[in-house]
Amino acid sequence: MKLLLGVMWLLHWLPLPVLGRFGDAVGSLLFMVLRARRHVALTNLRLAMPELSEAARVTLARQHFQAYSRSVWERAILWWAPQARLRRLIKVEPAVPLADIEAGPVILLCPHFVCLDVAGVAVMFETNLCSIYVQQKNRTFDEVLRRGRSRFRPVQLFSRQEGIKPILRAMRDRLPYFMLPDMDFGDKDAPFVPFFGVPAATLTAPGRIAAAAGAKVIPVVATFLPGYRGWKVTFYPAWENYPGDDVVAAARRMNEFIEERVREAPAEYFWTHKRYKTRPEGEVSPYAK
C-alpha cells in the first residue's frame, strides 16, 4: 500500500489530461479482469435500465470502470496538489451555499457519484463540515485518506454506530452534515422504495435527521468536466416541504432526484455497489450466479 500511495503522490504532478487518460486505461483493464465487480455493474444496469440493449449496458459498464478508476487516481491531485491548482480545476455552480449554512442547520446530500470527494473539497474551501466515516482496513491508507479529506480544514467524523445524536449536536453548531444517502446497509430503518423502478432498501435517515434538526436539505453532485478539464460541483436548490409527514415518501422523493442526476451522467454513478442486495422476504439476490 505504501508503494501504491508513493506512485499516486508522483502521479499528482502530471497534467490532469494525462492522469485522466491513464485512469481510463487502467479502468478498461480492470473491466476485463474484475469479473465479480463487472457482474455486479451489469446486473445493476439490467435492473435499472432495461430499455438499453445488452451491448449498450456493456459499453456503459466499461465507461463506469474507466470513470471509477480515473476518480481514484485523480484523488492524488485532491490529496496533494496546491489549493490554487484545485480551485482552477473545480468549477462550482452556482456557489457553496454559505448563507444557508450560516443560517443552519444544513444537510448537504451527496449521492454516490465517483467524484464525490471533489464535492467535499469544494465545501471545505469555504467552511468546515461533519460526516460519517467508515474506517479503512489498511491503516496506512486510512491515515492518508483522512489527512487528504481534512487538509484544508478540520472535519468532524462520526462512525455509523454512534447514531444521529453527535450529528445533531454538530449541526446545531452550524456544521453542515455531508451525507452520502444511497447505499444498501440492510433493511434497518430502510424501507423498500423504488430506485429505477426496482424496490431498494433506502435509508430514511435524511428525512429523519432533517426533521429532528429542522435542517434544510441541499443536494450536491460532483461530475467530470468534459475534455479532462477538471470537475464540476453542482449545488441544487434546497428541497421545499421536506421531509413532510411521511419518511417513506421523502425517501421516494430522494430516489427520484438521484435517478434524474444519474441519467445525466450514467457512467459516473456507483454501479459496482450492490444497491439491490437486500431483498424483500422471499426474493432471491439478483447478484447470485
TORBA-571145 format. One record per atom (N, C-alpha, C): residue in one letter; x, y negated, z negated. Coordinates in steps of 0.05 Angstrom, whole numbers, plus 5000, padded with zeros to 4 digits. Last residue first. Layout:
N
AXYZ/...
This chain:
289
K449553215180/K450253315207/K449053595209/A446352665149/A447052945148/A447553055176/Y444452165152/Y447252195158/Y448152485157/P439252135135/P439652125164/P442552165172/S437252595085/S439152385092/S439452375122/V430252745084/V433052835086/V434752595094/E425152615036/E426452555062/E429352645061/G423352704985/G422652905005/G423952855032/E422852044966/E422752324957/E421852504980/P426551595008/P424151664993/P424151964987/R433751555003/R431251615018/R428951654999/T439751245011/T437651304992/T435051335006/K442251105060/K442951355047/K440951435026/Y442150685096/Y439650845092/Y440151105077/R447150465099/R444950295089/R442450455083/K453050625094/K450650795095/K448250645083/H456950205135/H455850255109/H453350425111/T458150085187/T459450315176/T458650375147/W455749605199/W454349855208/W455750095197/F455649025179/F457049255168/F455549515175/Y455848605238/Y454548705214/Y455848965205/E458048465287/E459448375263/E458048455237/A455048605330/A457448755326/A458848695299/P450748225331/P450348505322/P452848665317/A449047665321/A451847755323/A451948055315/E443547625324/E445147405335/E448047485339/R441648045296/R441148045325/R442747825339/V442947875244/V444448105256/V444048105286/R439247475235/R442047405237/R443647625250/E434547785232/E434847565252/E437747495256/E435748115188/E435348225215/E435748015236/I435647735147/I438247865154/I437947985182/F430147605146/F432147395152/F434747525161/E428148095131/E427347985157/E429347765165/N430248155080/N431048335101/N430448225128/M427547725053/M430447725056/M431347915079/R422247905057/R423047655069/R426047635073/R422648355025/R421948385053/R422748135069/A423648124976/A425748294988/A425148335017/A418747864968/A421247704970/A423447864983/A415448304964/A415048124987/A417547954990/V417548474915/V417748644938/V417448484964/V416248074880/V419048104886/V419448294910/D411547604880/D411847884888/D414747924897/D410847064873/D409947244852/D410447534857/G416746714897/G413946754894/G413246944872/P422246614897/P421246864908/P418246904908/Y420646114943/Y421946364939/Y422746384910/N418945634967/N417045814955/N418146094951/E424145605017/E421945485002/E420145694991/W431045695018/W428445815022/W426345675005/A435245185044/A434245335020/A431545445026/P437945265110/P436345125090/P435445305067/Y444545575115/Y441745535124/Y440145385102/F451045485136/F449245465113/F446445405123/T455845845170/T453245705173/T451745715147/V462145835192/V460645885168/V458145715169/K466246115241/K464045935235/K462546015210/W473246165255/W470746265244/W468746045240/G477646205311/G477146175283/G474446295275/R478346305364/R478946035355/R478545995325/Y477546745398/Y479546765377/Y480346485366/G473146655431/G475846595441/G477946595420/P468046425384/P468946555409/P471846475416/L468446525314/L468246345336/L469146485361/F465247025275/F467546945291/F466646725310/T461446825216/T461846975240/T464346875255/A457846815156/A460346755169/A460746945193/V452246515126/V453246735143/V455846645156/V448046395071/V450446315085/V451546555101/P441946145041/P443446355056/P445946235069/I440345944980/I441345835004/I442946045019/V435445884933/V436946084948/V437745964975/K435345544870/K434945534899/K436545764912/A432945814808/A435045744827/A434045724855/G431045944758/G429845724772/G431645624794/A432846404735/A434646164733/A433245914744/A428846774746/A429746744719/A431346484715/A428346734802/A426146664785/A427046614757/A433446904819/A432446634827/A430146554809/I433347424799/I435247224788/I434446944795/R429247644830/R429047644801/R430947434788/G431147584883/G428647454874/G428447434844/P436047884881/P435947604889/P433447454880/A434248414861/A435748224844/A435747934854/T431948794890/T430248574883/T431648364867/L435249134942/L435449014916/L433348794913/T432349674975/T433049394978/T433049264950/A432650235013/A432750144985/A433949864984/A428650215071/A431350205060/A431250105031/P424850445125/P424950405096/P427850415085/V425750105185/V426250355171/V426350295141/G425349615211/G423149795213/G423450055199/F429849335195/F429549415223/F427549635226/F427749535137/F430049405148/F430449505176/P422349545091/P423349585118/P425749405124/V423949795026/V422949565042/V423949605070/F423350124968/F423850164997/F422349955013/P426349764912/P424149904926/P424849944955/A430449754865/A430849734894/A428649894908/D431449884812/D430749614819/D431049554849/K434750444837/K434150284813/K433749994820/D436150734881/D433450644880/D432750494854/G442650544909/G440750724897/G438050594894/F445150124934/F446250204908/F444350404894/D446449904995/D444850104982/D446250204957/M446649185005/M447849455005/M446049644990/D445648625006/D444448805025/D445849075028/P447448144981/P444948274972/P444148524986/L452147814948/L452047994971/L449748194967/M452647154925/M451347414923/M451247564949/F455246704886/F455746804912/F454847104913/Y452346224849/Y452746514849/Y452946614878/P455345614829/P453645764848/P454346054847/L455345354765/L456945524783/L455045654803/R452645064726/R452844954753/R454945104771/D451645334681/D453945154680/D454545044708/R447645674697/R446845444680/R449145244678/M450946054721/M449245884738/M448245644722/A453046304676/A454846154694/A453245964712/R448446534655/R449946334639/R451746164657/L447046884696/L445246664689/L446646454673/I451447224693/I450947074717/I449146834711/P450847464643/P453147284647/P452847114673/K445747744654/K446047534634/K448447354638/I445348164690/I445047894700/I445547674680/G450448684681/G447748584684/G447648284693/E455248934677/E454648724657/E451848624659/Q455949264720/Q454949384695/Q454249184674/R458148954759/R455349014762/R454149124736/S462648474731/S462048744741/S459048784742/F464347814754/F463047994735/F462648264748/L468647264758/L467847524769/L466647704748/Q469646614772/Q468646784751/Q467447034764/V475546354800/V472946484805/V472146644781/P479345754809/P478645994793/P475846094801/R481445594876/R480045524851/R479545784835/F484945814914/F484345524914/F483045424889/R485346354905/R487746204908/R487345904907/S481846774898/S481646554879/S484046364881/R482647154936/R480047034935/R479846804916/G487947304926/G487247174951/G484547034950/R487547544876/R489147294879/R488447154904/R484347984890/R483447794870/R484947524873/L487848234927/L485148154935/L484047944915/V492248354895/V492548174918/V489848064927/E490048704857/E491248454849/E491448254872/D488249124891/D486348974874/D487448704866/F493149314911/F491249184929/F489149014914/T495149514862/T496549314877/T494749164896/R491349904848/R491749674831/R493149454846/N486250204884/N489150154884/N489749894869/K480750144877/K482150374865/K485150324864/Q478049504857/Q479149684877/Q480749904864/Q472149314824/Q475049354823/Q475949564843/V467548894850/V467949174845/V471049224846/Y464248324826/Y466648434837/Y466848724830/I459747784835/I460148064826/I462648174840/S461447094821/S460547314838/S460847584824/C461646374822/C461746634808/C460646844826/L465845804840/L463445984843/L463846214824/N467845114852/N468145384841/N465645544846/T468344754915/T467344794888/T467945074879/E471144694964/E469544464953/E468744504924/F473645144980/F474944894987/F473644664971/M469945524967/M471945454947/M473745234955/V466845565014/V465645464989/V467745364970/A470645795048/A469445535054/A468145405030/V471646285022/V473746085024/V472545805029/G466646535030/G467546485003/G469746275003/A466646585086/A464646415073/A465446345044/V470746945092/V471146675102/V469146485089/D468647415074/D470647285057/D471146995066/L465247575116/L464047455092/L466147315074/C466047795166/C467547555159/C466647425133/V462448205173/V465248275169/V466848035160/F456548115133/F457948095159/F460948125153/H452348225089/H454848355095/H455648355124/P449847565068/P449647845078/P452247955087/C449647165016/C451447215038/C451247515047/L446746644985/L446146914993/L447746985018/L448046294931/L448946304958/L448746594968/I443746014886/I444746274895/I445546244925/V444145504838/V444045584866/V445145864870/P440945054790/P442645284797/P442145364827/G443844444819/G443744714810/G441144794796/A446043964834/A443443954821/A442744214808/E450644164857/E450943984833/E448243954819/I448344454899/I449944594878/I450144424853/D446044044929/D444344254917/D445844394894/A450743774943/A448543634929/A446743834915/L453644154972/L454644064946/L452443924930/P453344595015/P451144435003/P451744334974/V458144505064/V457544645039/V455544475024/A454744365126/A456744305106/A456144475082/P451844625166/P452644345170/P454744255151/E458044925183/E455544795194/E453244835174/V464944935190/V462644955171/V460344795182/K470045285216/K468145085223/K465645125206/I476645415204/I473945465194/I472145235200/L481545235223/L480445475235/L477545535226/R482944795193/R482744765222/R481344995235/R483045015143/R481044815149/R480744765179/L487545345148/L484945455145/L482745255151/R491644965150/R491145135173/R488345255171/A491244735099/A490844565123/A490244735148/Q492545155065/Q489745055066/Q489244895091/P496945645094/P496445385080/P493545305084/A495746355087/A496146115103/A495645865087/W494346785053/W497046675051/W497446415068/W489046965057/W490447005032/W493046845030/L487346855109/L485746755086/L487346765061/I491147145138/I491046845140/I489546725117/A489647655123/A492347555117/A492547255118/R484747735145/R484847655117/R487647565108/E485647945194/E485547655192/E485347555163/W485248485184/W487848375189/W487848065187/V479648505176/V481448595155/V484248475159/S477448325223/S476948165199/S478848245177/R479048725259/R480048455262/R479748295236/S476049155240/S478949165239/S480048885240/Y470948945253/Y471549015225/Y474649015221/A471248895308/A470748655292/A471548715263/Q472149435323/Q474049225331/Q473748975313/F467449665305/F470049755294/F472249545300/H463849385338/H463749345309/H466449435296/Q465049585387/Q465549305382/Q465549245352/R463350115379/R466150065384/R466849765379/A457850015373/A459350125351/A462350085355/L456649825425/L456349645402/L457849745378/T457650285455/T459150045460/T459049855436/V453750615432/V456550695430/V458350445435/R449150345448/R449750365420/R452650445416/A449450405504/A449550135492/A450250145463/A448750955507/A451250835517/A451650555505/E443551015489/E445751125473/E448451005481/S439950385495/S440750645505/S443050745487/L435650075446/L438150085462/L438650365472/E431350155414/E430750045441/E433250045458/P433050285364/P432350505381/P431750415410/M436250035321/M435949925348/M435350155367/A436350315272/A435750025272/A435149925300/L437650845285/L435350785268/L434450495272/R442250785316/R439950945327/R437450875311/L445450515280/L444550375304/L442250525317/N446450905241/N445050655234/N443950515258/T449151285273/T446651355260/T445051105253/L453750985286/L451851065307/L449151155296/A456050935234/A455350705250/A453250775272/V456851485220/V455151305204/V454151065220/H460451645261/H457751775258/H455851605242/R464751335248/R463451285274/R460651415273/R466151565200/R465051285199/R463751225226/A467852065219/A465652045199/A464451775199/R472051955255/R469552065265/R467252035245/L476651565268/L474951585244/L472151695251/V478851535321/V479951715301/V478051765277/M476151175353/M476651445363/M477351635341/F476050735321/F473550835331/F473851115341/L481550625315/L480050735292/L477350855301/L482550405366/L483850655358/L482350785335/S479549935362/S478950125383/S480150405377/G482249685319/G479549775316/G478649975337/V487149565342/V487149755320/V484249865317/A485249185379/A486549425389/A486549645367/D483248785345/D481448915364/D482649185373/G488048625320/G485848745304/G483848895322/F490648395364/F491848625350/F489648775334/R487147965372/R487348175393/R488648425381/G488247675325/G485547775331/G485547995351/L493647545330/L492847715308/L490047835314/V493247205375/V494947445376/V494047645354/P489846805357/P489046965380/P490747215383/L492846595311/L490346745308/L489546905333/P499846695312/P497546535320/P495046715318/L502946975252/L502146995280/L499946795287/W503446985198/W504946775213/W504146765242/H501047435180/H499547185177/H500946955191/L504547865186/L502647805208/L501247535205/L507047875137/L508647805160/L506747715183/W502848065105/W504047805100/W505647705124/M501948565128/M499948365130/M501048085125/V506748815112/V506248775140/V504148565144/G505748815056/G508048675067/G507748615097/L501449155055/L501048875047/L503348705057/L504049625070/L501849515086/L501449225080/L507549685026/L508649655053/L506549535072/K503949754985/K505749524984/K506949475012/M501750245000/M500050005000/M501749755000/
